[in-house]
Amino acid sequence: MLENENLGSVEIPLTEGKVWAEKYRRSPGLEEDGKNKVDAYLIPLETLKQVLDQDIDAVRAYKGINNAGQQVLMFVGTKLDAETGIYKDVFKTGVAAKGGEADGGGVVYNMTQPCPPNGDPSSPMNP
């Protein structure tokens, strides 16, 4: 299964990251609903802290479109099921942003901001 394959180091050289980013930008058909392709996401540290504050083995990122029409990432903790070899989504119980109980009892983590327009124009990762 893909989950068990060794896909290489967690760290990759910046030069390789630039190649991967450019390959993504040139790939056809990745635009959503005719909107501009999002090249990156700004992820607040608080979002990462909250998703990592669980008994998990990994994190899965789901793509979505928020109520403002922006492409976003939503993070869900996962735990490896030793019998199946599949990382299963786990949902921490939380309180919804508006002060009520989260729908279905679980929460996912967001607050990402799409790039553009929230990118660093001087970064070597941008064309």
C-alpha positions as CSV (number, residue, x, y, z in Angstrom):
1,M,0.0,0.0,0.0
2,L,1.1,3.5,-0.7
3,E,0.9,4.4,3.0
4,N,3.7,1.9,3.8
5,E,6.0,2.9,0.9
6,N,9.2,4.8,1.7
7,L,8.8,8.0,-0.3
8,G,12.1,9.3,0.7
9,S,13.3,11.8,3.3
10,V,11.0,14.2,5.0
11,E,13.5,16.9,4.1
12,I,14.3,17.6,0.5
13,P,16.8,20.1,-1.0
14,L,15.3,23.5,-1.9
15,T,16.4,22.9,-5.5
16,E,14.3,19.8,-5.6
17,G,11.4,21.6,-3.9
18,K,11.5,24.3,-6.6
19,V,11.4,21.6,-9.3
20,W,8.4,20.0,-7.7
21,A,6.6,23.4,-7.4
22,E,7.3,24.3,-11.0
23,K,6.1,20.8,-12.2
24,Y,2.8,21.4,-10.3
25,R,2.3,24.9,-11.8
26,R,2.8,23.5,-15.3
27,S,0.5,20.6,-14.8
28,P,-2.9,20.9,-16.7
29,G,-6.3,20.4,-15.2
30,L,-5.5,21.2,-11.5
31,E,-7.6,24.4,-11.4
32,E,-10.8,24.1,-9.3
33,D,-14.1,25.5,-10.7
34,G,-12.3,27.7,-13.1
35,K,-10.5,29.6,-10.3
36,N,-6.8,30.3,-10.3
37,K,-4.6,27.5,-9.2
38,V,-3.4,27.8,-5.6
39,D,0.3,27.2,-5.5
40,A,0.7,27.1,-1.7
41,Y,-1.0,27.6,1.6
42,L,-0.1,29.8,4.6
43,I,-0.7,27.6,7.7
44,P,-0.9,29.3,11.1
45,L,1.2,27.7,13.8
46,E,-1.8,27.4,16.0
47,T,-3.5,25.2,13.4
48,L,-0.5,22.8,13.4
49,K,-0.3,22.8,17.2
50,Q,-4.0,21.8,17.6
51,V,-3.9,19.0,15.0
52,L,-0.6,17.6,16.5
53,D,-2.1,17.8,20.0
54,Q,-3.6,14.3,19.5
55,D,-2.5,10.7,19.9
56,I,-1.8,10.3,16.1
57,D,0.7,8.8,13.8
58,A,0.3,11.2,10.8
59,V,-1.8,14.0,9.5
60,R,-3.9,14.0,6.3
61,A,-4.7,17.2,4.4
62,Y,-8.1,17.5,2.7
63,K,-8.7,20.2,0.1
64,G,-11.9,22.3,0.2
65,I,-13.5,25.6,-0.6
66,N,-14.4,27.7,2.4
67,N,-17.5,30.0,2.8
68,A,-15.5,32.9,1.2
69,G,-14.9,30.8,-1.9
70,Q,-11.1,30.3,-1.1
71,Q,-9.3,27.1,-1.7
72,V,-8.1,25.8,1.7
73,L,-6.5,22.8,3.4
74,M,-8.2,21.0,6.3
75,F,-6.1,18.8,8.5
76,V,-7.2,15.6,10.2
77,G,-5.1,13.4,12.5
78,T,-4.7,9.8,11.5
79,K,-3.7,6.6,13.3
80,L,-2.2,3.6,11.6
81,D,-4.4,0.5,11.7
82,A,-1.9,-2.3,12.1
83,E,-4.3,-5.0,10.7
84,T,-5.1,-3.2,7.5
85,G,-2.0,-1.0,7.1
86,I,-4.3,2.0,6.5
87,Y,-4.0,5.4,8.3
88,K,-7.5,5.9,9.6
89,D,-8.9,9.4,10.2
90,V,-9.4,10.3,13.9
91,F,-11.4,13.3,15.0
92,K,-10.9,15.2,18.2
93,T,-14.1,16.4,19.9
94,G,-14.2,20.1,20.0
95,V,-16.3,23.2,20.0
96,A,-17.3,24.8,16.7
97,A,-16.0,28.3,15.9
98,K,-19.4,29.8,16.6
99,G,-19.5,28.5,20.2
100,G,-21.6,25.4,19.6
101,E,-20.9,21.7,19.6
102,A,-19.1,20.6,16.5
103,D,-21.3,18.9,13.9
104,G,-20.9,15.2,14.4
105,G,-18.9,15.6,17.5
106,G,-15.5,15.9,15.7
107,V,-13.5,18.8,14.3
108,V,-11.0,19.3,11.5
109,Y,-8.4,22.1,11.5
110,N,-8.3,24.9,9.0
111,M,-7.4,28.6,8.9
112,T,-5.1,28.1,6.0
113,Q,-4.8,31.0,3.5
114,P,-4.3,30.4,-0.2
115,C,-1.2,31.6,-2.0
116,P,-1.7,33.6,-4.1
117,P,-2.5,36.1,-2.7
118,N,-0.9,35.4,0.7
119,G,2.5,34.2,-0.6
120,D,6.0,35.6,-0.4
121,P,6.8,37.2,-3.8
122,S,10.5,37.1,-3.0
123,S,10.7,33.4,-2.1
124,P,12.8,31.2,-4.4
125,M,9.8,28.8,-4.4
126,N,7.8,31.3,-6.5
127,P,8.4,31.7,-10.2
